[in-house]
Amino acid sequence: MCAAFAVPTFAFATQAQIGQAGADAAPACPKTPCLVVSRTTGYQAKVGTTRGLMTVPQDGRIVAWKISLGKPGTKQIAFFDSKLGGEATAQITIIRPGGKLRSRVMAQGEPQKLSPYFGTTVEFPLQQTIAVKKGWIVALTVPTWAPALADGLGSDTSWRAARGKGACEDTQAQTAQTQPQQLAQYYCLYKARLTYSATLVSTP
């Protein structure tokens, strides 16, 4: 008589990349104009027909993030430092989208100084991983400036910034989301590509 055994099932965590850090689009700097992200929080809204590139596909933890940076010249760096509040810095911000293009800060990574990595793609492991839920968005917060914009990609490639209606032209005003639970409207849409991504380890 044969004994029957149940085959055990196991759940494994999987790793996935959210977004693309300049894989198919190089940052604009140092060419003229040298376009940068300035004093805001933003995320990629669409690339071609693809939407939701920075939306978390399933529950898990963000363990690292990556950014591709242009290489601005000495005069360009001095200009941005003086006009936009200091040296280039950035961090990732996890936001929960709501109605009327409003999103709330759920968590953030540590701020990182970017100037040592100009002209390269750098990955920052998080000191403390961030728990995320399906449907949340991984955004990029830039309290000062960051040469992390690719342009010339067509009108079907755009990103949203944490600026309200009527404020889209004022790119020097401080609208970066830097506080827990902070709410902002992501009304402004710009034709360009944010060159960052994040690494998600899914919950088994």
C-alpha positions as CSV (number, residue, x, y, z in Angstrom):
1,M,0.0,0.0,0.0
2,C,1.5,3.4,-1.0
3,A,1.5,6.2,1.5
4,A,0.5,9.6,0.2
5,F,2.6,12.6,1.0
6,A,1.7,16.3,0.5
7,V,4.4,18.3,-1.3
8,P,5.1,21.4,0.8
9,T,4.8,24.7,-0.9
10,F,7.1,27.6,-0.3
11,A,6.7,31.3,-0.9
12,F,9.8,33.2,-2.0
13,A,10.6,36.9,-2.0
14,T,11.3,38.3,-5.4
15,Q,13.3,41.4,-6.4
16,A,12.0,43.9,-9.0
17,Q,13.1,47.2,-10.4
18,I,10.6,50.1,-10.3
19,G,11.4,52.6,-13.0
20,Q,14.6,53.0,-15.0
21,A,17.7,55.0,-14.0
22,G,18.8,56.4,-17.3
23,A,18.8,53.0,-19.0
24,D,17.4,54.4,-22.2
25,A,17.7,58.2,-21.6
26,A,20.8,60.2,-20.6
27,P,20.5,63.2,-18.3
28,A,20.6,66.6,-20.2
29,C,23.6,68.2,-18.5
30,P,26.2,69.5,-19.4
31,K,24.6,70.5,-22.7
32,T,22.9,73.8,-23.0
33,P,20.4,74.2,-21.6
34,C,21.5,72.1,-18.6
35,L,18.1,71.0,-17.3
36,V,17.8,69.9,-13.6
37,V,15.1,68.9,-11.2
38,S,14.7,71.8,-8.8
39,R,13.2,72.1,-5.3
40,T,10.4,69.7,-5.6
41,T,9.2,66.1,-5.3
42,G,8.3,64.3,-8.6
43,Y,7.6,61.0,-10.3
44,Q,7.5,59.7,-13.8
45,A,3.9,59.8,-15.0
46,K,4.3,58.1,-18.4
47,V,6.8,57.0,-21.0
48,G,5.2,56.5,-24.4
49,T,2.0,54.4,-23.8
50,T,3.3,53.1,-20.5
51,R,1.9,54.7,-17.3
52,G,2.5,53.9,-13.7
53,L,6.2,53.3,-14.0
54,M,6.9,54.3,-10.5
55,T,3.8,52.6,-9.0
56,V,4.6,49.8,-6.5
57,P,3.3,46.6,-8.2
58,Q,2.9,44.6,-4.9
59,D,3.5,44.8,-1.2
60,G,7.1,44.6,-0.2
61,R,10.1,46.7,0.9
62,I,12.2,49.2,-0.9
63,V,15.8,48.3,-0.2
64,A,17.8,50.7,-2.5
65,W,17.4,53.4,-5.1
66,K,19.4,54.4,-8.1
67,I,19.9,57.7,-10.0
68,S,21.7,58.6,-13.2
69,L,23.3,62.0,-13.1
70,G,24.5,64.4,-15.7
71,K,27.9,66.1,-15.4
72,P,27.4,69.8,-15.2
73,G,30.3,72.1,-15.6
74,T,31.9,74.2,-12.8
75,K,30.0,77.4,-13.8
76,Q,26.7,75.5,-14.1
77,I,27.2,73.9,-10.6
78,A,28.0,77.3,-9.1
79,F,24.9,78.8,-10.7
80,F,22.5,76.1,-9.4
81,D,24.1,76.1,-5.9
82,S,23.5,79.8,-5.6
83,K,20.0,79.9,-7.1
84,L,18.5,76.7,-5.7
85,G,19.6,76.6,-2.0
86,G,22.9,74.8,-2.0
87,E,24.6,71.7,-3.3
88,A,22.8,68.9,-5.2
89,T,20.9,66.5,-2.9
90,A,18.1,64.0,-3.3
91,Q,16.2,61.2,-1.6
92,I,13.4,58.9,-2.4
93,T,9.9,59.5,-1.0
94,I,7.1,57.0,-0.9
95,I,3.7,58.7,-1.5
96,R,0.2,57.4,-1.4
97,P,-2.0,58.8,-4.2
98,G,-5.4,60.2,-3.5
99,G,-8.0,62.2,-5.4
100,K,-7.5,65.4,-7.4
101,L,-3.8,64.6,-8.0
102,R,-3.0,64.8,-4.3
103,S,-0.6,62.5,-2.6
104,R,0.6,62.0,1.0
105,V,4.1,61.2,2.2
106,M,4.3,57.7,3.8
107,A,8.0,57.3,4.2
108,Q,11.4,58.6,3.0
109,G,14.9,57.4,2.5
110,E,18.0,59.3,3.7
111,P,19.1,62.4,1.8
112,Q,22.2,61.9,-0.3
113,K,24.7,64.3,-1.6
114,L,25.0,63.9,-5.4
115,S,28.0,66.0,-6.5
116,P,30.6,63.2,-5.9
117,Y,28.6,61.1,-8.5
118,F,28.1,63.6,-11.3
119,G,28.4,61.9,-14.7
120,T,27.6,58.4,-13.3
121,T,24.8,56.1,-12.3
122,V,24.9,55.5,-8.5
123,E,22.9,53.2,-6.3
124,F,22.2,54.0,-2.7
125,P,21.3,51.1,-0.4
126,L,18.8,52.3,2.3
127,Q,20.1,52.3,5.9
128,Q,16.6,51.2,6.9
129,T,14.4,49.5,4.3
130,I,10.9,51.0,3.6
131,A,7.7,49.0,3.8
132,V,5.4,49.8,0.9
133,K,2.0,48.8,-0.3
134,K,0.7,48.0,-3.8
135,G,-0.4,51.2,-5.5
136,W,1.9,53.6,-3.7
137,I,4.4,55.6,-5.7
138,V,8.1,55.9,-5.4
139,A,8.9,59.6,-6.0
140,L,12.2,61.5,-6.1
141,T,12.6,64.4,-3.6
142,V,15.1,67.2,-4.5
143,P,15.2,69.9,-1.8
144,T,17.9,71.8,-3.9
145,W,18.7,70.5,-7.4
146,A,19.7,67.4,-9.2
147,P,21.0,66.9,-12.8
148,A,18.6,64.0,-13.3
149,L,16.4,65.0,-16.2
150,A,16.5,63.7,-19.8
151,D,14.8,65.8,-22.4
152,G,14.0,65.6,-26.1
153,L,12.0,62.4,-25.7
154,G,8.7,63.5,-27.2
155,S,5.4,64.8,-25.9
156,D,4.4,61.3,-24.7
157,T,7.1,61.3,-22.0
158,S,6.3,63.3,-18.9
159,W,6.7,63.6,-15.1
160,R,4.6,65.2,-12.4
161,A,5.9,67.6,-9.7
162,A,4.4,68.5,-6.3
163,R,3.3,71.9,-7.5
164,G,-0.3,73.2,-7.5
165,K,-2.3,74.8,-10.2
166,G,-0.8,78.1,-11.3
167,A,2.6,77.3,-9.9
168,C,4.1,75.3,-12.7
169,E,6.3,78.0,-14.1
170,D,7.9,78.8,-10.7
171,T,10.6,76.2,-10.5
172,Q,12.6,78.0,-7.8
173,A,9.8,77.9,-5.1
174,Q,10.4,75.2,-2.5
175,T,7.7,72.5,-2.9
176,A,9.8,69.4,-2.0
177,Q,7.9,67.0,0.3
178,T,10.2,66.4,3.3
179,Q,7.8,65.8,6.2
180,P,5.9,62.6,7.2
181,Q,2.2,62.7,6.2
182,Q,2.7,65.9,4.2
183,L,0.1,66.3,1.5
184,A,0.7,68.0,-1.8
185,Q,-1.0,68.3,-5.2
186,Y,1.0,66.9,-8.2
187,Y,-0.7,69.2,-10.7
188,C,2.2,70.1,-12.9
189,L,3.2,67.9,-15.8
190,Y,6.6,68.4,-17.6
191,K,7.8,66.8,-20.8
192,A,11.0,65.1,-19.7
193,R,12.3,61.9,-18.0
194,L,13.4,61.6,-14.4
195,T,16.4,59.3,-14.4
196,Y,15.9,57.3,-11.2
197,S,14.6,53.9,-10.1
198,A,14.1,51.8,-6.9
199,T,14.6,48.2,-5.9
200,L,11.6,46.4,-4.5
201,V,11.8,43.1,-2.6
202,S,8.3,41.7,-2.6
203,T,6.6,40.2,0.5
204,P,6.4,36.4,0.1
